[in-house]
Amino acid sequence: MEWTKAISGAIEYIEHNITEDISLEDIAGHVNISAFYFQKGFSLLCGYTISEYIRNRRLALAAEELASGDAKVIDIAIKYGWDSPDSFTKAFTRFHGATPSMVQKNKTMIKAFAPLKIKLSLEGGYVMDYRMTKKDSFTVIGALKKFSYEGANEAVPKFWKEHSEKGNNKHVCGMFGINIDEAMQQNEFEYMIADLYNPIEDIPEGFVTKTIPAFTWAVFPCKGAMPDSMQNVHAKIFSEWLPTLKGYELAAGYCIEMYEDPSKYPKGTFDEKYYSEIWIPVKKK
């Protein structure tokens, strides 16, 4: 399914089931796209994770009901998926800047959060460089950690910072940043800061090896200062490249970022000529 149609279908599905217990897997399955890639694409194109979007819609609808009716706070909390009035009140107050009881008494403003709408616009028309490359399986060594999709945009950079601060760069420089969700149906994924593995060397304590299967990879060059150069290419992959992909489809729950040695550049990763790549595994339809 085309990405814009998939997201439109997902938003419609969420609205029809907003008071139900719906998961990322339910939504991705409804639009026939793997949870791994749908979560990533939704976040890049819409600016929210699936769970953030659903939570914001529920809190907006809950406020509308409290402001316009006589419903009890506990009933509204349960209706929109909170287990207790206390947890609902905390989330509600963070979002609206006011408690549910204040809204009920019409003593404060509430925030609206309308459903997303996908508008078709004429974009593109530019050349997006990439190449198809067949690679045999290869083994990497590195630091591995499991993350929830929720909050990953902040947690993964923190993982890199901790890796550096602990002095682990002397063992693994970080040639690769590897997203792994082999089942492609999970709320979590593994992330690995990795280098190519040399089997004649010992594996330092706290590090692991992992074999990346053989695939055909779509390889996208990223040129310019980090992180903007890579973030811009990621966004174009999901907004421009995937919607027009005809002969291939996504093959597996991997996404690899390859980083050149920063010492080759005067400003390191912030150099305007810094080079990195994004690898996406694909297969012929």
C-alpha positions as a Markdown table, in Angstrom:
| # | Residue | x | y | z |
|---|---|---|---|---|
| 1 | Met | 0.0 | 0.0 | 0.0 |
| 2 | Glu | 1.2 | 3.5 | -0.8 |
| 3 | Trp | 2.5 | 5.3 | 2.3 |
| 4 | Thr | 0.1 | 8.2 | 2.2 |
| 5 | Lys | -2.9 | 5.9 | 1.8 |
| 6 | Ala | -1.5 | 3.7 | 4.6 |
| 7 | Ile | -1.3 | 6.6 | 7.0 |
| 8 | Ser | -4.7 | 7.9 | 6.0 |
| 9 | Gly | -6.1 | 4.4 | 6.6 |
| 10 | Ala | -4.4 | 4.2 | 9.9 |
| 11 | Ile | -5.7 | 7.5 | 11.1 |
| 12 | Glu | -9.3 | 6.5 | 10.1 |
| 13 | Tyr | -8.8 | 3.1 | 11.9 |
| 14 | Ile | -7.6 | 4.9 | 15.1 |
| 15 | Glu | -10.6 | 7.3 | 15.0 |
| 16 | His | -13.1 | 4.4 | 14.7 |
| 17 | Asn | -11.4 | 2.6 | 17.6 |
| 18 | Ile | -10.2 | 5.4 | 19.8 |
| 19 | Thr | -11.9 | 4.0 | 22.9 |
| 20 | Glu | -10.7 | 0.5 | 22.3 |
| 21 | Asp | -7.5 | -1.2 | 23.3 |
| 22 | Ile | -5.6 | -0.8 | 20.0 |
| 23 | Ser | -1.9 | -1.5 | 19.5 |
| 24 | Leu | 0.7 | -0.6 | 16.9 |
| 25 | Glu | 0.4 | -4.2 | 15.6 |
| 26 | Asp | -3.4 | -3.8 | 15.1 |
| 27 | Ile | -3.0 | -0.6 | 13.2 |
| 28 | Ala | 0.0 | -1.7 | 11.0 |
| 29 | Gly | -1.9 | -5.0 | 10.3 |
| 30 | His | -5.0 | -3.0 | 9.2 |
| 31 | Val | -2.9 | -1.2 | 6.5 |
| 32 | Asn | -0.9 | -4.3 | 5.7 |
| 33 | Ile | 2.6 | -2.9 | 6.6 |
| 34 | Ser | 5.1 | -4.2 | 9.1 |
| 35 | Ala | 4.9 | -2.6 | 12.5 |
| 36 | Phe | 8.7 | -1.9 | 12.3 |
| 37 | Tyr | 8.5 | 0.2 | 9.2 |
| 38 | Phe | 5.1 | 1.7 | 9.8 |
| 39 | Gln | 6.1 | 3.1 | 13.2 |
| 40 | Lys | 9.3 | 4.6 | 11.7 |
| 41 | Gly | 7.5 | 6.1 | 8.7 |
| 42 | Phe | 4.6 | 7.4 | 10.7 |
| 43 | Ser | 6.9 | 9.2 | 13.1 |
| 44 | Leu | 9.0 | 10.7 | 10.3 |
| 45 | Leu | 6.1 | 11.9 | 8.3 |
| 46 | Cys | 3.7 | 13.0 | 11.1 |
| 47 | Gly | 6.0 | 14.1 | 13.9 |
| 48 | Tyr | 4.5 | 11.8 | 16.5 |
| 49 | Thr | 4.9 | 8.1 | 17.4 |
| 50 | Ile | 1.7 | 6.1 | 17.1 |
| 51 | Ser | 1.2 | 6.0 | 20.9 |
| 52 | Glu | 1.8 | 9.7 | 21.3 |
| 53 | Tyr | -0.8 | 10.5 | 18.6 |
| 54 | Ile | -3.4 | 8.2 | 20.1 |
| 55 | Arg | -2.8 | 9.5 | 23.6 |
| 56 | Asn | -3.1 | 13.1 | 22.4 |
| 57 | Arg | -6.3 | 12.4 | 20.6 |
| 58 | Arg | -7.8 | 10.6 | 23.6 |
| 59 | Leu | -6.9 | 13.5 | 26.0 |
| 60 | Ala | -8.4 | 16.0 | 23.6 |
| 61 | Leu | -11.6 | 14.1 | 23.3 |
| 62 | Ala | -11.8 | 13.5 | 27.0 |
| 63 | Ala | -11.5 | 17.3 | 27.6 |
| 64 | Glu | -14.3 | 18.0 | 25.2 |
| 65 | Glu | -16.6 | 15.5 | 27.0 |
| 66 | Leu | -15.7 | 16.9 | 30.4 |
| 67 | Ala | -16.3 | 20.5 | 29.3 |
| 68 | Ser | -19.7 | 19.8 | 27.7 |
| 69 | Gly | -21.3 | 17.2 | 29.9 |
| 70 | Asp | -21.9 | 15.8 | 33.4 |
| 71 | Ala | -19.7 | 12.7 | 33.1 |
| 72 | Lys | -17.6 | 11.6 | 36.0 |
| 73 | Val | -13.9 | 11.9 | 35.8 |
| 74 | Ile | -13.4 | 8.1 | 36.5 |
| 75 | Asp | -15.9 | 7.2 | 33.7 |
| 76 | Ile | -14.0 | 9.3 | 31.2 |
| 77 | Ala | -10.7 | 8.0 | 32.4 |
| 78 | Ile | -11.8 | 4.4 | 31.9 |
| 79 | Lys | -13.4 | 5.2 | 28.6 |
| 80 | Tyr | -10.2 | 6.5 | 27.1 |
| 81 | Gly | -7.9 | 3.8 | 28.5 |
| 82 | Trp | -6.6 | 4.9 | 31.9 |
| 83 | Asp | -6.8 | 2.5 | 34.8 |
| 84 | Ser | -7.3 | 5.1 | 37.5 |
| 85 | Pro | -8.4 | 8.7 | 38.0 |
| 86 | Asp | -5.0 | 9.6 | 39.4 |
| 87 | Ser | -3.0 | 8.5 | 36.3 |
| 88 | Phe | -5.6 | 10.1 | 34.0 |
| 89 | Thr | -5.4 | 13.4 | 36.0 |
| 90 | Lys | -1.6 | 13.4 | 35.7 |
| 91 | Ala | -1.6 | 12.8 | 31.9 |
| 92 | Phe | -4.6 | 15.2 | 31.5 |
| 93 | Thr | -2.9 | 18.0 | 33.4 |
| 94 | Arg | 0.4 | 17.6 | 31.5 |
| 95 | Phe | -1.4 | 17.9 | 28.2 |
| 96 | His | -4.0 | 20.6 | 29.0 |
| 97 | Gly | -2.2 | 22.5 | 31.8 |
| 98 | Ala | -5.4 | 22.1 | 34.0 |
| 99 | Thr | -7.0 | 19.3 | 35.9 |
| 100 | Pro | -10.2 | 17.5 | 34.8 |
| 101 | Ser | -12.2 | 19.1 | 37.6 |
| 102 | Met | -11.2 | 22.6 | 36.5 |
| 103 | Val | -12.3 | 21.8 | 32.9 |
| 104 | Gln | -15.6 | 20.4 | 34.2 |
| 105 | Lys | -16.3 | 23.7 | 36.0 |
| 106 | Asn | -15.5 | 25.7 | 32.8 |
| 107 | Lys | -12.7 | 27.6 | 34.6 |
| 108 | Thr | -10.0 | 27.1 | 32.1 |
| 109 | Met | -9.1 | 26.7 | 28.4 |
| 110 | Ile | -8.5 | 23.2 | 26.9 |
| 111 | Lys | -6.2 | 22.2 | 24.0 |
| 112 | Ala | -7.6 | 20.9 | 20.8 |
| 113 | Phe | -5.8 | 18.1 | 18.9 |
| 114 | Ala | -7.5 | 17.4 | 15.6 |
| 115 | Pro | -7.1 | 14.1 | 13.6 |
| 116 | Leu | -4.3 | 14.3 | 11.1 |
| 117 | Lys | -5.3 | 14.9 | 7.5 |
| 118 | Ile | -3.1 | 13.8 | 4.6 |
| 119 | Lys | -3.0 | 16.4 | 1.8 |
| 120 | Leu | -1.7 | 15.5 | -1.6 |
| 121 | Ser | 0.8 | 18.0 | -2.9 |
| 122 | Leu | 3.0 | 18.0 | -6.0 |
| 123 | Glu | 6.5 | 17.5 | -4.6 |
| 124 | Gly | 9.6 | 15.7 | -5.6 |
| 125 | Gly | 10.8 | 16.2 | -9.1 |
| 126 | Tyr | 14.4 | 16.1 | -7.8 |
| 127 | Val | 17.0 | 13.4 | -8.1 |
| 128 | Met | 17.3 | 11.2 | -5.0 |
| 129 | Asp | 20.6 | 9.2 | -5.2 |
| 130 | Tyr | 20.6 | 5.6 | -4.1 |
| 131 | Arg | 22.0 | 2.3 | -5.4 |
| 132 | Met | 21.0 | -1.3 | -5.1 |
| 133 | Thr | 23.7 | -3.5 | -3.6 |
| 134 | Lys | 23.8 | -7.2 | -2.9 |
| 135 | Lys | 25.7 | -8.0 | 0.2 |
| 136 | Asp | 26.6 | -11.4 | 1.7 |
| 137 | Ser | 25.9 | -11.9 | 5.4 |
| 138 | Phe | 28.4 | -10.2 | 7.7 |
| 139 | Thr | 29.1 | -10.2 | 11.4 |
| 140 | Val | 29.4 | -7.1 | 13.6 |
| 141 | Ile | 30.5 | -6.6 | 17.1 |
| 142 | Gly | 29.2 | -3.9 | 19.4 |
| 143 | Ala | 27.0 | -2.7 | 22.3 |
| 144 | Leu | 23.4 | -3.9 | 22.1 |
| 145 | Lys | 20.4 | -2.5 | 23.9 |
| 146 | Lys | 16.7 | -2.9 | 23.6 |
| 147 | Phe | 14.5 | 0.2 | 23.2 |
| 148 | Ser | 10.8 | 0.9 | 23.1 |
| 149 | Tyr | 9.7 | 2.8 | 19.9 |
| 150 | Glu | 8.2 | 5.3 | 22.3 |
| 151 | Gly | 10.9 | 7.8 | 23.2 |
| 152 | Ala | 13.6 | 6.2 | 21.0 |
| 153 | Asn | 14.5 | 9.5 | 19.3 |
| 154 | Glu | 15.9 | 10.7 | 22.7 |
| 155 | Ala | 17.0 | 7.3 | 24.1 |
| 156 | Val | 19.2 | 6.2 | 21.2 |
| 157 | Pro | 21.4 | 9.4 | 21.1 |
| 158 | Lys | 21.8 | 9.0 | 24.9 |
| 159 | Phe | 23.0 | 5.4 | 24.3 |
| 160 | Trp | 25.7 | 6.7 | 21.9 |
| 161 | Lys | 26.7 | 9.4 | 24.4 |
| 162 | Glu | 27.0 | 6.8 | 27.2 |
| 163 | His | 29.0 | 4.5 | 24.9 |
| 164 | Ser | 31.5 | 7.3 | 24.4 |
| 165 | Glu | 31.6 | 8.5 | 28.0 |
| 166 | Lys | 32.4 | 5.0 | 29.2 |
| 167 | Gly | 35.4 | 4.9 | 26.9 |
| 168 | Asn | 33.9 | 2.0 | 24.8 |
| 169 | Asn | 35.1 | 3.8 | 21.6 |
| 170 | Lys | 38.4 | 2.1 | 22.1 |
| 171 | His | 36.7 | -1.3 | 21.5 |
| 172 | Val | 34.0 | -0.3 | 19.1 |
| 173 | Cys | 34.3 | 3.0 | 17.2 |
| 174 | Gly | 30.7 | 3.0 | 15.9 |
| 175 | Met | 31.0 | 2.4 | 12.1 |
| 176 | Phe | 27.4 | 1.2 | 12.2 |
| 177 | Gly | 24.2 | 2.1 | 14.0 |
| 178 | Ile | 21.8 | -0.9 | 13.5 |
| 179 | Asn | 18.1 | -1.0 | 14.1 |
| 180 | Ile | 16.9 | -4.6 | 14.5 |
| 181 | Asp | 13.3 | -5.8 | 14.8 |
| 182 | Glu | 13.4 | -9.3 | 13.2 |
| 183 | Ala | 9.8 | -10.1 | 14.0 |
| 184 | Met | 8.7 | -6.7 | 12.7 |
| 185 | Gln | 5.6 | -7.0 | 15.0 |
| 186 | Gln | 7.0 | -5.7 | 18.3 |
| 187 | Asn | 6.7 | -2.6 | 20.4 |
| 188 | Glu | 10.5 | -2.8 | 21.0 |
| 189 | Phe | 13.5 | -3.1 | 18.8 |
| 190 | Glu | 17.2 | -3.7 | 19.4 |
| 191 | Tyr | 19.8 | -1.1 | 18.6 |
| 192 | Met | 23.5 | -1.8 | 18.1 |
| 193 | Ile | 26.5 | 0.5 | 18.1 |
| 194 | Ala | 28.8 | -1.7 | 16.0 |
| 195 | Asp | 31.9 | -2.3 | 13.9 |
| 196 | Leu | 32.8 | -5.2 | 11.6 |
| 197 | Tyr | 33.8 | -8.2 | 13.6 |
| 198 | Asn | 37.3 | -9.7 | 13.3 |
| 199 | Pro | 37.0 | -13.3 | 14.5 |
| 200 | Ile | 40.7 | -13.6 | 15.5 |
| 201 | Glu | 40.1 | -10.9 | 18.2 |
| 202 | Asp | 38.6 | -11.5 | 21.6 |
| 203 | Ile | 35.1 | -10.1 | 22.4 |
| 204 | Pro | 35.5 | -7.6 | 25.2 |
| 205 | Glu | 33.2 | -7.9 | 28.2 |
| 206 | Gly | 29.8 | -6.3 | 27.7 |
| 207 | Phe | 29.9 | -6.6 | 23.9 |
| 208 | Val | 28.2 | -9.0 | 21.6 |
| 209 | Thr | 28.4 | -10.2 | 18.0 |
| 210 | Lys | 25.5 | -10.4 | 15.6 |
| 211 | Thr | 25.3 | -11.7 | 12.1 |
| 212 | Ile | 23.4 | -9.6 | 9.6 |
| 213 | Pro | 21.8 | -11.8 | 6.9 |
| 214 | Ala | 22.5 | -11.5 | 3.2 |
| 215 | Phe | 20.2 | -9.0 | 1.5 |
| 216 | Thr | 19.8 | -6.7 | -1.4 |
| 217 | Trp | 20.2 | -3.3 | 0.2 |
| 218 | Ala | 18.9 | 0.1 | -1.1 |
| 219 | Val | 21.8 | 2.3 | 0.0 |
| 220 | Phe | 21.2 | 6.1 | 0.4 |
| 221 | Pro | 24.2 | 8.5 | 0.7 |
| 222 | Cys | 24.0 | 11.3 | 3.2 |
| 223 | Lys | 26.3 | 14.2 | 2.7 |
| 224 | Gly | 26.7 | 17.1 | 5.1 |
| 225 | Ala | 26.8 | 17.8 | 8.8 |
| 226 | Met | 25.1 | 15.4 | 11.2 |
| 227 | Pro | 22.4 | 14.9 | 12.3 |
| 228 | Asp | 20.6 | 17.0 | 9.8 |
| 229 | Ser | 21.9 | 15.3 | 6.7 |
| 230 | Met | 20.8 | 11.8 | 7.8 |
| 231 | Gln | 17.5 | 13.0 | 9.2 |
| 232 | Asn | 16.7 | 14.7 | 5.9 |
| 233 | Val | 17.4 | 11.6 | 3.9 |
| 234 | His | 15.4 | 9.4 | 6.3 |
| 235 | Ala | 12.4 | 11.7 | 5.8 |
| 236 | Lys | 12.8 | 11.6 | 2.0 |
| 237 | Ile | 13.0 | 7.8 | 2.0 |
| 238 | Phe | 9.6 | 7.5 | 3.6 |
| 239 | Ser | 7.9 | 10.5 | 1.9 |
| 240 | Glu | 9.4 | 10.3 | -1.6 |
| 241 | Trp | 11.1 | 7.0 | -2.3 |
| 242 | Leu | 8.9 | 4.4 | -0.7 |
| 243 | Pro | 5.7 | 5.7 | -2.2 |
| 244 | Thr | 7.1 | 5.4 | -5.7 |
| 245 | Leu | 8.9 | 2.0 | -5.2 |
| 246 | Lys | 7.5 | -0.3 | -7.8 |
| 247 | Gly | 9.7 | -3.4 | -8.4 |
| 248 | Tyr | 10.8 | -3.9 | -4.8 |
| 249 | Glu | 9.3 | -4.1 | -1.3 |
| 250 | Leu | 10.8 | -4.0 | 2.1 |
| 251 | Ala | 12.4 | -7.3 | 3.0 |
| 252 | Ala | 13.1 | -7.4 | 6.7 |
| 253 | Gly | 13.2 | -5.5 | 10.0 |
| 254 | Tyr | 16.7 | -4.0 | 9.6 |
| 255 | Cys | 17.8 | -0.4 | 9.1 |
| 256 | Ile | 21.6 | 0.3 | 9.1 |
| 257 | Glu | 23.3 | 3.6 | 9.4 |
| 258 | Met | 26.9 | 3.6 | 8.2 |
| 259 | Tyr | 29.3 | 6.3 | 9.4 |
| 260 | Glu | 32.6 | 7.2 | 7.9 |
| 261 | Asp | 35.5 | 7.8 | 10.3 |
| 262 | Pro | 35.0 | 11.4 | 11.6 |
| 263 | Ser | 38.8 | 11.9 | 11.9 |
| 264 | Lys | 38.9 | 12.2 | 8.1 |
| 265 | Tyr | 37.1 | 15.5 | 8.3 |
| 266 | Pro | 38.2 | 18.8 | 9.8 |
| 267 | Lys | 35.0 | 19.3 | 11.7 |
| 268 | Gly | 34.3 | 15.6 | 12.3 |
| 269 | Thr | 30.6 | 14.7 | 12.0 |
| 270 | Phe | 29.7 | 18.4 | 11.8 |
| 271 | Asp | 31.7 | 18.9 | 8.7 |
| 272 | Glu | 29.7 | 20.1 | 5.7 |
| 273 | Lys | 31.3 | 17.3 | 3.6 |
| 274 | Tyr | 30.8 | 14.5 | 6.1 |
| 275 | Tyr | 29.6 | 11.2 | 4.5 |
| 276 | Ser | 27.3 | 8.6 | 5.9 |
| 277 | Glu | 24.8 | 6.1 | 4.5 |
| 278 | Ile | 21.4 | 4.6 | 5.2 |
| 279 | Trp | 20.8 | 0.9 | 4.2 |
| 280 | Ile | 17.3 | -0.5 | 3.8 |
| 281 | Pro | 16.9 | -4.3 | 2.9 |
| 282 | Val | 14.6 | -4.9 | -0.1 |
| 283 | Lys | 13.4 | -7.8 | -2.2 |
| 284 | Lys | 11.8 | -8.1 | -5.6 |
| 285 | Lys | 8.0 | -8.2 | -5.6 |
